[in-house]
């Protein structure tokens, strides 16, 4: 199964199998280093790790905005809604449904249904369009606990939606973990994602498509540093702070 997933990834500067496996490993680390392993069931953990490994399967190396502006077949298929994330889900389950990759064969029908639902939600949660919403939802959980420190963390493990929120955040945090690593690794991941952005702007220019401001002029070292600093300050740090608090 892992080999088949690996072959679904392309040789992109950033969205490649090395990124996928890094996210998988960080998700495992987060589960083992926190109370998540006590709050989630075995089937939930299976869903988290599978989603982490498959979350960028068959990534074309361009963004949702590019696909939508280019009126690509994928954007038409998914009606411009979480285009890549929906495609990653579909790719993952095409592999999972192959007879010789049947890692879920030991599950009951109900368990397979639950695991599929959890995987789909966790992969869709990696769409940056929903980032602020997930941070806000986790902040509500954290603040509720701060107001009553004697209470348990207000996540009801008997409620599917509460477990799913935790699963979504585990995968989302793991996906945005490159800049939490030691500097030598963080810099490499940063350079790789910026190179992928730069390559996209070349395609956009050729096709006459709009380019987002933060992707412009990435040949400039100062612009590269500013882009990464803003990403850390306004995206990565708020996410990880609220997750660690919970």
C-alpha positions as a Markdown table, in Angstrom:
| # | Residue | x | y | z |
|---|---|---|---|---|
| 1 | Unk | 0.0 | 0.0 | 0.0 |
| 2 | Unk | 2.8 | 2.5 | 1.0 |
| 3 | Unk | 4.6 | 1.7 | -2.3 |
| 4 | Unk | 1.5 | 2.3 | -4.3 |
| 5 | Unk | 0.9 | 5.6 | -2.5 |
| 6 | Unk | 4.5 | 6.6 | -3.1 |
| 7 | Unk | 4.1 | 6.1 | -6.9 |
| 8 | Unk | 1.1 | 8.4 | -6.9 |
| 9 | Unk | 3.3 | 11.3 | -5.9 |
| 10 | Unk | 5.3 | 13.3 | -8.4 |
| 11 | Unk | 8.8 | 14.8 | -8.4 |
| 12 | Unk | 7.6 | 18.3 | -7.3 |
| 13 | Unk | 10.0 | 20.5 | -5.4 |
| 14 | Unk | 7.8 | 20.4 | -2.3 |
| 15 | Unk | 4.6 | 18.4 | -2.7 |
| 16 | Unk | 6.4 | 15.0 | -3.2 |
| 17 | Unk | 6.6 | 11.7 | -1.3 |
| 18 | Unk | 9.3 | 13.1 | 1.1 |
| 19 | Unk | 6.8 | 15.7 | 2.3 |
| 20 | Unk | 4.1 | 13.1 | 2.6 |
| 21 | Unk | 6.2 | 10.8 | 4.6 |
| 22 | Unk | 7.4 | 13.7 | 6.8 |
| 23 | Unk | 3.8 | 14.6 | 7.5 |
| 24 | Unk | 3.0 | 10.9 | 8.3 |
| 25 | Unk | 6.0 | 10.8 | 10.7 |
| 26 | Unk | 5.1 | 14.0 | 12.5 |
| 27 | Unk | 1.4 | 12.9 | 12.8 |
| 28 | Unk | 2.7 | 9.7 | 14.5 |
| 29 | Unk | 5.0 | 11.7 | 16.8 |
| 30 | Unk | 2.1 | 14.0 | 17.8 |
| 31 | Unk | -0.1 | 11.1 | 18.6 |
| 32 | Unk | 2.5 | 9.4 | 20.7 |
| 33 | Unk | 3.7 | 12.6 | 22.5 |
| 34 | Unk | 0.3 | 13.9 | 23.5 |
| 35 | Unk | -2.9 | 12.6 | 25.0 |
| 36 | Unk | -4.3 | 12.1 | 21.5 |
| 37 | Unk | -3.6 | 8.4 | 21.8 |
| 38 | Unk | -5.9 | 8.2 | 24.8 |
| 39 | Unk | -8.6 | 10.3 | 23.3 |
| 40 | Unk | -8.8 | 8.5 | 19.9 |
| 41 | Unk | -9.8 | 5.0 | 19.1 |
| 42 | Unk | -7.6 | 2.6 | 17.1 |
| 43 | Unk | -9.7 | 3.2 | 13.9 |
| 44 | Unk | -9.3 | 6.9 | 14.4 |
| 45 | Unk | -5.5 | 6.5 | 14.6 |
| 46 | Unk | -5.6 | 4.4 | 11.5 |
| 47 | Unk | -7.5 | 7.2 | 9.7 |
| 48 | Unk | -5.1 | 9.9 | 10.9 |
| 49 | Unk | -2.0 | 8.1 | 9.7 |
| 50 | Unk | -3.5 | 7.0 | 6.4 |
| 51 | Unk | -4.7 | 10.6 | 5.8 |
| 52 | Unk | -1.3 | 12.0 | 6.6 |
| 53 | Unk | 0.4 | 9.7 | 4.1 |
| 54 | Unk | -2.1 | 10.3 | 1.4 |
| 55 | Unk | -3.0 | 14.0 | 2.0 |
| 56 | Unk | -1.2 | 15.2 | -1.2 |
| 57 | Unk | -1.4 | 12.1 | -3.4 |
| 58 | Unk | -1.1 | 12.9 | -7.1 |
| 59 | Unk | -0.4 | 16.6 | -6.4 |
| 60 | Unk | 0.3 | 18.4 | -9.7 |
| 61 | Unk | 2.7 | 21.0 | -8.2 |
| 62 | Unk | 0.3 | 23.9 | -8.6 |
| 63 | Unk | -2.3 | 25.5 | -6.3 |
| 64 | Unk | -6.1 | 25.4 | -6.2 |
| 65 | Unk | -6.2 | 28.9 | -7.4 |
| 66 | Unk | -4.1 | 28.0 | -10.5 |
| 67 | Unk | -6.4 | 25.1 | -11.3 |
| 68 | Unk | -9.5 | 27.2 | -10.9 |
| 69 | Unk | -8.1 | 30.1 | -13.0 |
| 70 | Unk | -7.0 | 27.7 | -15.7 |
| 71 | Unk | -10.4 | 26.1 | -15.7 |
| 72 | Unk | -8.7 | 22.7 | -15.5 |
| 73 | Unk | -10.6 | 19.4 | -15.7 |
| 74 | Unk | -10.1 | 18.9 | -11.9 |
| 75 | Unk | -11.6 | 22.3 | -11.0 |
| 76 | Unk | -14.6 | 21.5 | -13.3 |
| 77 | Unk | -14.9 | 18.1 | -11.7 |
| 78 | Unk | -15.0 | 19.4 | -8.1 |
| 79 | Unk | -16.8 | 22.7 | -8.9 |
| 80 | Unk | -13.9 | 24.8 | -7.7 |
| 81 | Unk | -14.3 | 23.6 | -4.1 |
| 82 | Unk | -11.1 | 22.2 | -2.4 |
| 83 | Unk | -10.1 | 20.9 | -5.8 |
| 84 | Unk | -6.7 | 19.4 | -4.9 |
| 85 | Unk | -7.9 | 18.1 | -1.5 |
| 86 | Unk | -10.9 | 16.3 | -3.1 |
| 87 | Unk | -8.5 | 14.8 | -5.7 |
| 88 | Unk | -6.1 | 13.6 | -3.0 |
| 89 | Unk | -9.0 | 11.9 | -1.3 |
| 90 | Unk | -10.1 | 10.2 | -4.5 |
| 91 | Unk | -6.6 | 9.1 | -5.3 |
| 92 | Unk | -6.1 | 7.6 | -1.9 |
| 93 | Unk | -9.3 | 5.6 | -2.0 |
| 94 | Unk | -8.6 | 4.4 | -5.6 |
| 95 | Unk | -5.5 | 2.9 | -4.1 |
| 96 | Unk | -7.2 | 1.6 | -1.0 |
| 97 | Unk | -9.9 | -0.2 | -3.1 |
| 98 | Unk | -7.4 | -2.1 | -5.2 |
| 99 | Unk | -7.6 | -5.7 | -4.2 |
| 100 | Unk | -3.9 | -6.2 | -3.5 |
| 101 | Unk | -3.8 | -3.0 | -1.4 |
| 102 | Unk | -6.7 | -4.0 | 0.9 |
| 103 | Unk | -5.2 | -2.8 | 4.2 |
| 104 | Unk | -8.8 | -2.2 | 5.4 |
| 105 | Unk | -10.0 | -5.7 | 4.7 |
| 106 | Unk | -10.0 | -6.6 | 8.3 |
| 107 | Unk | -12.5 | -3.9 | 9.2 |
| 108 | Unk | -16.2 | -4.3 | 9.4 |
| 109 | Unk | -18.4 | -2.4 | 7.0 |
| 110 | Unk | -19.3 | 0.1 | 9.7 |
| 111 | Unk | -15.7 | 0.6 | 10.6 |
| 112 | Unk | -14.7 | 1.1 | 7.0 |
| 113 | Unk | -17.4 | 3.7 | 6.7 |
| 114 | Unk | -16.2 | 5.5 | 9.8 |
| 115 | Unk | -12.5 | 5.4 | 8.7 |
| 116 | Unk | -13.4 | 6.6 | 5.2 |
| 117 | Unk | -15.4 | 9.5 | 6.6 |
| 118 | Unk | -12.5 | 10.4 | 9.0 |
| 119 | Unk | -9.8 | 10.3 | 6.3 |
| 120 | Unk | -11.9 | 12.5 | 3.9 |
| 121 | Unk | -12.4 | 15.1 | 6.6 |
| 122 | Unk | -8.8 | 15.1 | 7.7 |
| 123 | Unk | -7.5 | 15.5 | 4.1 |
| 124 | Unk | -10.1 | 18.2 | 3.3 |
| 125 | Unk | -8.9 | 20.0 | 6.5 |
| 126 | Unk | -5.6 | 20.6 | 4.9 |
| 127 | Unk | -7.2 | 23.1 | 2.5 |
| 128 | Unk | -5.7 | 26.4 | 3.7 |
| 129 | Unk | -9.0 | 28.1 | 3.0 |
| 130 | Unk | -10.3 | 26.6 | 6.3 |
| 131 | Unk | -7.2 | 27.2 | 8.3 |
| 132 | Unk | -8.5 | 30.2 | 10.3 |
| 133 | Unk | -11.8 | 28.4 | 11.0 |
| 134 | Unk | -9.9 | 25.4 | 12.5 |
| 135 | Unk | -7.6 | 27.6 | 14.6 |
| 136 | Unk | -10.7 | 29.5 | 16.0 |
| 137 | Unk | -12.5 | 26.2 | 16.9 |
| 138 | Unk | -9.4 | 24.9 | 18.7 |
| 139 | Unk | -9.0 | 28.3 | 20.5 |
| 140 | Unk | -12.6 | 27.9 | 21.9 |
| 141 | Unk | -11.5 | 24.5 | 23.3 |
| 142 | Unk | -8.3 | 25.9 | 24.8 |
| 143 | Unk | -10.0 | 29.0 | 26.4 |
| 144 | Unk | -12.8 | 26.9 | 27.9 |
| 145 | Unk | -10.1 | 24.8 | 29.7 |
| 146 | Unk | -8.2 | 27.9 | 30.8 |
| 147 | Unk | -11.4 | 29.3 | 32.4 |
| 148 | Unk | -11.8 | 26.0 | 34.4 |
| 149 | Unk | -8.3 | 24.4 | 34.8 |
| 150 | Unk | -9.7 | 21.7 | 37.0 |
| 151 | Unk | -11.9 | 20.4 | 34.2 |
| 152 | Unk | -10.8 | 17.9 | 31.6 |
| 153 | Unk | -9.9 | 19.1 | 28.2 |
| 154 | Unk | -13.4 | 19.8 | 26.7 |
| 155 | Unk | -13.2 | 17.2 | 24.0 |
| 156 | Unk | -15.8 | 14.5 | 24.4 |
| 157 | Unk | -14.3 | 11.3 | 23.0 |
| 158 | Unk | -17.8 | 9.8 | 22.7 |
| 159 | Unk | -18.7 | 12.5 | 20.2 |
| 160 | Unk | -17.6 | 11.8 | 16.7 |
| 161 | Unk | -17.4 | 15.5 | 15.8 |
| 162 | Unk | -15.0 | 16.2 | 18.7 |
| 163 | Unk | -12.8 | 13.3 | 17.8 |
| 164 | Unk | -12.9 | 14.4 | 14.2 |
| 165 | Unk | -11.8 | 17.9 | 15.1 |
| 166 | Unk | -8.8 | 16.5 | 16.9 |
| 167 | Unk | -8.0 | 14.2 | 13.9 |
| 168 | Unk | -8.3 | 17.2 | 11.5 |
| 169 | Unk | -5.9 | 19.3 | 13.6 |
| 170 | Unk | -3.4 | 16.5 | 13.9 |
| 171 | Unk | -3.1 | 16.2 | 10.2 |
| 172 | Unk | -3.2 | 19.9 | 9.6 |
| 173 | Unk | -0.5 | 20.6 | 12.1 |
| 174 | Unk | 1.7 | 17.8 | 10.7 |
| 175 | Unk | 1.1 | 19.3 | 7.2 |
| 176 | Unk | 2.4 | 22.6 | 8.5 |
| 177 | Unk | 5.3 | 21.2 | 10.5 |
| 178 | Unk | 8.2 | 22.0 | 8.1 |
| 179 | Unk | 8.9 | 25.4 | 9.8 |
| 180 | Unk | 8.8 | 23.8 | 13.3 |
| 181 | Unk | 11.8 | 21.7 | 12.6 |
| 182 | Unk | 15.5 | 22.6 | 13.2 |
| 183 | Unk | 16.7 | 25.4 | 11.0 |
| 184 | Unk | 18.6 | 23.3 | 8.5 |
| 185 | Unk | 15.5 | 21.3 | 7.7 |
| 186 | Unk | 13.0 | 24.2 | 8.0 |
| 187 | Unk | 15.1 | 26.2 | 5.5 |
| 188 | Unk | 15.2 | 23.3 | 3.0 |
| 189 | Unk | 11.4 | 22.9 | 3.2 |
| 190 | Unk | 11.0 | 26.7 | 2.9 |
| 191 | Unk | 13.2 | 26.9 | -0.2 |
| 192 | Unk | 11.4 | 23.9 | -1.8 |
| 193 | Unk | 7.9 | 25.4 | -1.4 |
| 194 | Unk | 9.1 | 28.8 | -2.7 |
| 195 | Unk | 10.6 | 27.1 | -5.7 |
| 196 | Unk | 7.3 | 25.4 | -6.4 |
| 197 | Unk | 5.6 | 28.7 | -6.2 |
| 198 | Unk | 8.1 | 30.3 | -8.5 |
| 199 | Unk | 7.6 | 27.6 | -11.1 |
| 200 | Unk | 3.8 | 28.2 | -10.9 |
| 201 | Unk | 4.3 | 31.9 | -11.5 |
| 202 | Unk | 6.2 | 31.0 | -14.7 |
| 203 | Unk | 3.2 | 28.9 | -15.9 |
| 204 | Unk | 0.8 | 31.7 | -14.9 |
| 205 | Unk | 2.7 | 34.2 | -16.9 |
| 206 | Unk | 2.8 | 32.0 | -20.0 |
| 207 | Unk | -1.0 | 31.4 | -19.8 |
| 208 | Unk | -1.9 | 35.0 | -18.8 |
| 209 | Unk | -3.3 | 33.9 | -15.5 |
| 210 | Unk | -3.3 | 36.0 | -12.3 |
| 211 | Unk | -0.6 | 35.6 | -9.7 |
| 212 | Unk | -1.0 | 36.0 | -6.0 |
| 213 | Unk | 1.1 | 38.8 | -4.5 |
| 214 | Unk | 3.0 | 36.6 | -2.1 |
| 215 | Unk | 4.2 | 34.4 | -5.0 |
| 216 | Unk | 5.7 | 37.3 | -7.0 |
| 217 | Unk | 9.4 | 38.2 | -7.1 |
| 218 | Unk | 10.5 | 35.0 | -5.3 |
| 219 | Unk | 13.9 | 35.2 | -7.0 |
| 220 | Unk | 14.6 | 38.1 | -4.5 |
| 221 | Unk | 16.2 | 36.7 | -1.2 |
| 222 | Unk | 14.6 | 39.5 | 0.8 |
| 223 | Unk | 11.1 | 38.6 | -0.6 |
| 224 | Unk | 11.8 | 34.9 | 0.2 |
| 225 | Unk | 12.7 | 35.7 | 3.8 |
| 226 | Unk | 9.7 | 38.0 | 4.2 |
| 227 | Unk | 7.3 | 35.4 | 2.8 |
| 228 | Unk | 8.6 | 32.8 | 5.2 |
| 229 | Unk | 8.6 | 35.1 | 8.1 |
| 230 | Unk | 5.0 | 36.1 | 7.5 |
| 231 | Unk | 4.0 | 32.4 | 7.0 |
| 232 | Unk | 5.6 | 31.5 | 10.4 |
| 233 | Unk | 4.2 | 34.5 | 12.2 |
| 234 | Unk | 0.6 | 34.5 | 10.9 |
| 235 | Unk | 0.0 | 30.9 | 10.0 |
| 236 | Unk | 2.3 | 28.4 | 11.6 |
| 237 | Unk | 2.8 | 29.9 | 15.1 |
| 238 | Unk | -0.9 | 30.6 | 15.9 |
| 239 | Unk | -1.9 | 27.1 | 14.8 |
| 240 | Unk | 0.8 | 25.3 | 16.8 |
| 241 | Unk | 0.3 | 27.4 | 19.9 |
| 242 | Unk | -3.4 | 26.7 | 20.2 |
| 243 | Unk | -2.8 | 23.0 | 19.3 |
| 244 | Unk | -0.2 | 22.6 | 22.0 |
| 245 | Unk | -2.4 | 24.4 | 24.5 |
| 246 | Unk | -5.2 | 21.9 | 23.8 |
